[in-house]
Amino acid sequence: MALISPASEEVTKSVAVPKKTSKALGTSRSELPVLETFLQMNPEEKFDLEAVNSIDTRALLEQARGDKHVLREVIRTAEALLPRVRAETEDPILVSGILRDKTLDWYRRSSTDRTWTDTVPLRWGGMFHESRVPGGRLSRKLSVRLIGLINQAVEASGAVAFLRAGFSGIFRGSAMMAKMVQFSLGSKRPRLTQQVAQAYLDDLAASPRNGDRPLPLSRLSDFARRNGSSEVSMTLAELFTAEGTSLLTVLDPRFHPELSSLSIRILSARNQEEGATYDLVQGGAHASGSSAAGEGAAMDAGSSFPWEREGMTSKDWVVLLRDLGKRKTKLDPPPRDNPRGRESYLVLRELLLEESAARKAFLTVAWKGRPSGPVLLSQLLSKGQWVPEVDTDCDYLEAELDHIEEALADPKHEEGHWALGHGWTVVREVAKGERTYRAAAKSGD
């Protein structure tokens, strides 16, 4: 009889055994504090996410079996902790704070702690999302483990004990949890927040700091290859502070005088199939902004990141397009979710309207596929006449033209004619049921 579905595989079924026989099953006295420690936890002053994540739920349930009163306390404690766990591991602001704390812990302890790679992966694994080592250890998501613990404890306590505890504890906890679920579903957090956070945390846990050498974030890079480096980079931008287009500051030396800085560096892929890679570097963010050369280096690596950056200027786009062209690397497309609502998108489009050299550079590195408006617009302006390969391209182009003209608020709009500013006009021609477009610039661009 379970309030939360489905039960996790993290807690296995077994016959209820009185505490007196626990020693016969291999439960030693050294394991007893697991139950005591868990029951002392609460979602307020005694809350420690890492400590909750470190609880062995199998051992905990085994120690509680046979005592229905203890099982009810386990249920109450788990249900009280669950909303706080979900909030801490789903809200980007809270996730960011936790990741910064763990990064500082990695910086201070990992290089001198000989047990780091043996103990920390177990303490941090599954905190935000499932952790998996290919062919090896699997740590399920913490909230899933807590749900499994609740369900198994309810089943072990029996129906009568469950009903006695229900109105005072279980139902209230479930109501709190339902409220938190609604908060999570209704929030505007990035879709990949938990997966990205866990991949980053797993990288820190797996590799101690080696002096000032960069730390390759292999798990995060692998995740980006599978799910899209653009989405991953934008999720990271929600969690950390952007410095240029290729660096995100994790730890700022203004608040941590003992270190220069710790930043995630985004390295663009050599081709579209590979995806971006990431590493953790020391002193990178502030060094990159100290000179023009540093600015170029920062722009050099961020083919997927500029869409999320605030304050992206025309000059920034010129540098980025030039550097991508030198490396023969494609620019990642902007997110399909309202791309025209992004300042960086609008700045790029203005640049394409203004400068023929920018259009040429853009078409060399432009992405394939949607959103195709900027690409089609550049082709039209560059050639002066444009014939679509497929009819749907006409709709995409006209949507882009309409958006430009609406921004100019021109009251003299005529169907099939667009005034785009910068001296540009576009005319649609229809012959034999097929649409073609002509563009002309008064300035002679």
VOGU-3710 file (C-alpha; in Angstrom, 3 decimals, decimal comma):
1> malispasee> 0,000/0,000/0,000  2,021/2,988/-1,243  1,262/6,658/-1,604  4,093/7,358/-3,994  4,667/5,434/-7,187  6,546/3,482/-8,254  8,817/1,915/-5,655  12,516/2,265/-6,326  14,671/-0,751/-6,991  17,151/0,788/-4,594
11> vtksvavpkk> 15,411/-0,903/-1,638  14,947/-4,658/-1,950  12,104/-6,685/-0,528  12,761/-8,959/2,400  10,892/-10,594/5,249  10,438/-8,412/8,349  12,909/-9,501/11,020  12,971/-8,431/14,694  15,975/-6,343/15,722  17,246/-9,162/17,927
21> tskalgtsrs> 18,015/-11,265/14,867  19,656/-8,494/12,870  23,102/-9,565/13,984  22,500/-13,012/12,538  21,871/-11,381/9,158  25,188/-9,561/9,279  24,095/-6,201/10,670  26,920/-5,185/12,971  26,881/-2,596/15,716  28,949/-0,304/13,511
31> elpvletflq> 25,975/-0,067/11,130  23,431/0,942/13,768  24,206/4,690/13,560  22,818/4,687/9,982  19,279/4,443/11,346  19,944/6,806/14,229  21,595/9,380/11,969  18,720/9,298/9,495  16,019/9,734/12,146  17,814/12,800/13,507
41> mnpeekfdle> 17,659/14,545/10,120  15,060/17,171/9,299  14,496/19,595/6,411  15,551/22,631/8,425  18,436/23,134/10,860  19,680/19,548/10,626  19,529/19,293/6,843  22,675/18,241/4,970  22,129/17,206/1,353  25,393/15,297/1,096
51> avnsidtral> 24,658/13,450/4,345  21,186/12,482/3,115  22,688/11,331/-0,177  25,222/9,171/1,692  22,591/7,182/3,601  22,550/3,484/2,683  18,813/2,953/2,281  19,172/-0,830/2,150  20,956/-0,936/5,505  18,539/1,619/6,924
61> leqargdkhv> 15,467/-0,398/6,006  17,016/-3,634/7,236  17,709/-2,111/10,654  14,159/-0,750/10,898  12,389/-3,986/9,948  10,472/-5,705/12,703  9,701/-2,496/14,597  6,601/-0,818/13,182  7,077/2,276/15,302  10,578/2,788/13,884
71> lrevirtaea> 9,289/2,165/10,361  6,681/4,894/10,840  9,425/7,271/11,974  11,447/6,374/8,879  8,430/7,201/6,708  7,837/10,535/8,448  11,497/11,511/8,194  11,790/10,553/4,518  8,608/12,415/3,576  9,758/15,488/5,473
81> llprvraete> 13,123/15,459/3,690  11,810/14,793/0,183  10,383/18,273/-0,633  13,589/19,942/0,545  15,704/17,498/-1,471  13,670/18,193/-4,595  13,898/21,950/-4,150  17,660/21,865/-3,571  18,291/19,645/-6,596  15,892/21,269/-9,099
91> dpilvsgilr> 15,999/25,039/-8,565  18,922/26,420/-10,656  19,779/29,037/-8,029  20,061/26,431/-5,275  21,834/23,963/-7,576  24,369/26,650/-8,470  25,172/27,287/-4,819  25,686/23,595/-4,121  27,961/23,150/-7,146  30,082/26,121/-6,099
101> dktldwyrrs> 30,454/24,669/-2,593  31,469/21,270/-3,972  33,928/22,915/-6,369  35,535/24,741/-3,456  35,688/21,445/-1,549  37,366/19,825/-4,575  39,908/22,660/-4,809  40,833/22,566/-1,118  40,756/18,843/-0,349  41,077/16,624/-3,402
111> stdrtwtdtv> 44,816/17,062/-4,015  45,758/15,959/-0,469  42,981/13,468/0,319  44,225/10,017/-0,714  40,743/8,541/-0,286  39,075/11,119/-2,549  38,366/8,850/-5,528  37,213/6,024/-3,236  34,808/7,936/-1,003  33,617/11,087/-2,771
121> plrwggmfhe> 32,003/9,395/-5,819  29,812/7,473/-3,366  28,896/10,600/-1,395  28,164/12,751/-4,466  26,848/10,124/-6,876  23,128/10,394/-7,671  22,701/13,648/-5,751  21,004/15,506/-8,628  20,469/12,745/-11,164  21,408/9,146/-11,802
131> srvpggrlsr> 25,172/8,526/-11,894  26,418/5,678/-14,015  29,896/4,323/-14,643  29,897/2,272/-17,899  30,134/-1,360/-16,872  30,362/-0,361/-13,210  28,647/1,441/-10,360  25,128/2,867/-10,671  23,847/5,462/-8,195  20,167/6,196/-8,539
141> klsvrligli> 18,766/9,689/-8,156  18,419/10,700/-4,498  14,739/11,635/-4,708  13,999/8,271/-6,347  15,816/6,473/-3,531  13,789/8,354/-0,917  10,541/7,474/-2,671  11,599/3,834/-2,774  12,432/3,936/0,925  9,012/5,378/1,762
151> nqaveasgav> 7,157/2,761/-0,245  9,136/-0,155/1,134  8,788/1,122/4,703  5,021/1,494/4,230  4,811/-2,053/2,917  6,932/-3,433/5,763  4,951/-1,598/8,449  1,653/-3,176/7,400  -1,729/-1,637/6,625  -2,795/-0,991/10,234
161> aflragfsgi> 0,407/0,786/11,168  0,237/2,716/7,918  -3,263/4,015/8,646  -2,308/5,020/12,181  0,575/7,088/10,898  -1,167/8,353/7,803  -3,218/11,332/8,893  -0,563/12,790/11,176  2,479/12,273/9,007  2,284/10,571/5,643
171> frgsammakm> -0,580/12,503/4,099  0,805/15,810/5,287  4,190/14,958/3,817  2,583/13,930/0,551  0,725/17,242/0,356  3,969/19,114/0,869  5,606/16,986/-1,769  2,782/17,550/-4,246  3,179/21,290/-3,766  6,890/21,022/-4,453
181> vqfslgskrp> 6,263/18,932/-7,583  3,925/21,647/-8,834  6,626/24,233/-8,130  9,147/22,215/-10,104  6,882/21,636/-13,086  5,824/25,256/-13,203  9,271/26,738/-12,879  11,287/28,063/-15,818  14,379/26,051/-14,997  16,404/24,616/-17,894
191> rltqqvaqay> 15,346/21,117/-18,850  18,845/19,684/-18,363  19,718/21,321/-15,039  19,892/18,127/-12,991  21,724/16,046/-15,602  24,300/18,766/-16,268  24,862/19,353/-12,548  25,374/15,646/-11,884  27,771/15,192/-14,798  29,866/18,116/-13,540
201> lddlaasprn> 29,800/16,777/-9,971  30,805/13,281/-11,136  33,800/14,782/-12,967  34,971/16,514/-9,786  34,506/13,359/-7,737  36,405/11,177/-10,200  39,526/13,347/-10,595  41,498/15,074/-7,812  43,073/18,452/-8,525  46,528/18,221/-10,090
211> gdrplplsrl> 48,190/21,526/-9,302  47,103/24,249/-11,718  46,437/21,909/-14,625  43,021/22,079/-16,323  40,575/19,328/-15,398  38,916/17,757/-18,478  35,196/17,455/-17,763  34,781/14,195/-19,654  31,348/13,214/-18,344  29,964/16,671/-19,050
221> sdfarrngss> 31,461/16,613/-22,555  30,016/13,158/-23,237  26,608/14,353/-22,086  26,869/17,365/-24,422  27,640/15,108/-27,390  24,525/13,069/-26,684  22,153/15,932/-25,918  23,501/18,940/-27,823  26,302/21,247/-26,762  24,139/24,331/-27,292
231> evsmtlaelf> 21,585/23,182/-24,709  24,305/22,141/-22,265  26,177/25,443/-22,624  23,005/27,424/-22,033  22,191/25,319/-18,978  25,664/26,041/-17,605  25,025/29,744/-18,227  21,988/29,475/-15,942  24,168/28,011/-13,207  27,372/30,061/-13,455
241> taegtslltv> 28,470/33,591/-14,396  29,347/34,163/-18,054  32,700/35,812/-18,836  32,783/36,364/-22,582  31,373/33,657/-24,805  33,532/30,698/-23,807  34,112/30,997/-20,056  31,812/30,623/-17,069  33,110/31,621/-13,659  32,427/29,005/-10,999
251> ldprfhpels> 34,484/30,506/-8,150  35,299/34,217/-8,111  38,588/35,194/-6,397  36,903/38,256/-4,921  35,060/35,916/-2,583  37,828/33,300/-2,321  41,186/35,121/-1,977  43,163/31,878/-1,748  42,559/31,054/-5,437  42,852/33,018/-8,660
261> slsirilsar> 39,585/31,840/-10,213  37,959/28,620/-11,340  36,060/28,656/-14,623  34,479/26,219/-17,035  36,022/26,685/-20,487  33,919/25,837/-23,531  35,917/24,462/-26,454  34,032/24,426/-29,734  33,931/21,282/-31,816  35,956/20,966/-34,992
271> nqeegatydl> 32,800/19,845/-36,752  29,072/19,702/-36,013  29,083/15,976/-35,264  31,546/16,151/-32,369  29,967/18,808/-30,146  31,699/21,143/-27,712  33,963/19,918/-24,916  34,476/21,396/-21,469  37,237/21,669/-18,908  37,746/23,370/-15,559
281> vqggahasgs> 40,578/25,907/-15,640  42,213/28,072/-13,001  42,678/31,787/-13,595  40,930/31,632/-16,993  38,063/34,080/-16,702  39,946/37,193/-15,664  42,993/36,444/-17,790  40,839/36,231/-20,893  39,470/39,741/-20,434  42,801/41,463/-19,807
291> saagegaamd> 43,718/42,173/-23,420  42,412/42,187/-26,952  44,148/38,890/-27,543  42,341/37,482/-24,550  39,051/38,708/-25,949  39,753/36,927/-29,209  40,606/33,738/-27,346  37,361/33,958/-25,435  35,382/34,436/-28,622  37,278/31,618/-30,276
301> agssfpwere> 35,688/28,816/-28,314  32,048/29,711/-28,022  30,142/28,632/-31,141  27,150/27,461/-29,095  27,297/29,954/-26,261  26,678/33,427/-27,805  22,905/32,937/-27,966  22,693/33,005/-24,177  25,166/35,807/-23,618  23,814/39,202/-22,585
311> gmtskdwvvl> 25,402/42,254/-24,168  26,606/40,464/-27,307  27,691/43,261/-29,684  28,175/43,457/-33,445  31,924/43,503/-32,851  31,640/40,306/-30,816  29,773/38,649/-33,683  32,376/39,783/-36,227  35,183/38,284/-34,125  33,281/35,054/-33,540
321> lrdlgkrktk> 32,302/34,560/-37,198  35,870/35,235/-38,296  37,349/32,768/-35,810  34,813/30,053/-36,620  35,619/30,494/-40,296  39,357/30,082/-39,655  38,718/26,817/-37,812  36,112/25,686/-40,344  33,674/25,186/-37,469  29,919/25,625/-37,780
331> ldppprdnpr> 27,961/27,990/-35,560  25,398/26,140/-33,476  21,782/27,184/-34,138  19,923/29,278/-31,579  17,362/27,466/-29,423  14,066/27,026/-31,241  12,127/28,323/-28,252  11,513/31,972/-29,252  14,919/32,672/-30,869  13,813/36,154/-31,979
341> gresylvlre> 13,323/37,056/-28,334  17,080/36,857/-27,722  19,125/40,034/-27,880  22,096/38,226/-29,426  19,870/36,988/-32,282  18,617/40,506/-33,049  22,141/41,968/-32,961  23,338/39,353/-35,450  20,405/40,038/-37,764  21,123/43,776/-37,738
351> llleesaark> 24,734/43,022/-38,605  23,620/40,879/-41,549  21,475/43,753/-42,825  24,324/46,249/-42,474  27,451/44,518/-43,784  27,981/42,333/-46,851  31,246/40,986/-45,375  29,352/39,808/-42,300  26,787/38,030/-44,492  29,558/36,244/-46,359
361> afltvawkgr> 31,274/35,183/-43,136  27,971/34,070/-41,627  26,954/31,927/-44,603  30,334/30,165/-44,408  29,744/28,971/-40,831  25,928/28,982/-40,606  24,084/25,972/-39,246  21,772/23,767/-41,285  18,121/23,377/-40,372  15,794/25,471/-38,249
371> psgpvllsql> 15,497/28,218/-37,306  16,436/29,066/-40,870  15,318/32,708/-41,043  18,769/34,372/-40,722  20,303/31,969/-43,241  17,569/32,518/-45,838  17,695/36,274/-45,277  21,460/36,331/-45,831  21,133/34,298/-49,025  18,516/36,700/-50,370
381> lskgqwvpev> 20,492/39,844/-49,535  23,730/38,390/-50,910  22,293/37,240/-54,240  19,652/39,917/-54,747  17,245/37,248/-55,971  16,249/34,094/-54,190  14,316/31,018/-55,319  13,348/28,581/-52,540  14,345/24,933/-52,754  11,170/23,914/-50,918
391> dtdcdyleae> 7,948/25,859/-50,469  8,183/25,914/-46,671  11,353/28,017/-46,947  9,146/30,826/-48,263  7,131/30,762/-45,054  10,273/30,838/-42,903  11,714/33,753/-44,890  8,492/35,763/-44,788  8,179/35,206/-41,038  11,647/36,721/-40,651
401> ldhieealad> 10,820/39,636/-42,954  7,555/40,300/-41,105  9,356/40,358/-37,770  11,912/42,880/-39,038  9,252/45,162/-40,494  7,078/44,950/-37,376  10,032/46,091/-35,273  10,327/49,167/-37,511  6,600/49,906/-37,055  6,184/50,971/-40,692
411> pkheeghwal> 2,523/52,035/-41,216  2,878/51,830/-45,012  3,112/48,046/-45,208  2,022/46,572/-48,538  1,369/42,866/-49,054  4,356/41,220/-50,716  6,619/44,212/-50,030  8,937/44,647/-47,044  11,019/47,617/-45,939  13,810/46,244/-43,748
421> ghgwtvvrev> 15,752/49,354/-42,856  19,343/50,127/-43,858  17,950/50,940/-47,321  16,782/47,378/-47,995  13,484/46,494/-49,669  12,241/43,036/-50,590  9,538/42,198/-53,114  7,739/38,885/-53,567  6,931/37,788/-57,122  4,571/34,972/-58,027
431> akgertyraa> 4,721/33,202/-61,386  3,062/29,896/-62,244  2,208/29,389/-58,589  5,819/29,679/-57,449  7,197/32,428/-55,252  10,500/34,216/-55,816  11,983/37,172/-53,946  14,047/40,177/-55,009  16,069/42,371/-52,667  17,439/45,823/-53,428
441> aksgd> 19,390/48,325/-51,345  19,304/52,072/-51,974  22,771/52,336/-50,522  24,107/49,880/-53,066  25,199/47,355/-50,438
//
